């Protein structure tokens, strides 16, 4: 029970710290970012676009292996 609660506390702290770290500007500050409709900047794709298919395949392999190990654990117990 204590171990499970600790995991939830760590998850909550991680989530709320990310929300604070990625917050944009304070209220009332001048926002100079362009919206998608007003964007006139660079339109080149990001480097991660080259690896989306590879990451998707790795993710599917991971899910398959994890599911198979769970099923094997159920059969052995």
N, C-alpha and C positions, 0 to 999 in steps of 0.2 A: 504494500500500500504506500509506504513512504517513498519507495523508488518510483512508483507511478506518479505520485504528486510532484516529485522533483522534476520529472520529465515535463510535466505540464507547466511548471513554473519556469523552467528554462525556455520552453517554447513561447510562453507569453512574453518573457523579457526580450527574446530575440525578435518577436513580431513587433512589439512596441518600439524597440530601438530602431528597427528598420523604418518604421513609419516616421519617426523623428528624423532620422538621418536623411531620408529621401524627400522630406518636406521641401516645398519650393520656396516661396518667399513669405515674409511676414505680412499680415493683413495691412493694407494701406501702402505697401511698397509699390513702386512703379514696375509694372510687368512689361518687359521688352521682348518677350519671346513671341515668335510667330506661330500662328495656328496653322493647321494643315491647309486651309483655304488661302491664307495669305503668304504661304511659304514661297520664297523666291531664291532660296539658298541651294546648296549642293544636293543633287538628286542621285548621286552614286550609291549603289548598294553597300551595306556594311559588310565587313569581312566575315561575319558570322553566317551570312546567307550561303556561303559555300559549304558549310558544315551541317546544315539543318537535316539533310537526309541521313548523314552518318550518325548524328546524335539520335534521331528517331529510331534507326535500326538498332543501335546500342540499347536504347530504352526498351524496345520490344524484346530483345534478347534477355535483358535483365528481368523483365516481368515474367517471361516464360520460365526462366530458371528458378525464380523465386516461387512461382506457383507450383512448379514441379517439386521443389524441396518441401513445400508445405504439404502437398499431397502425399509424398513419401513419408513424412513425419506422421501423418494421420494413419497411414496403413501400418506403420511399424508400432504404433502405440495401441 
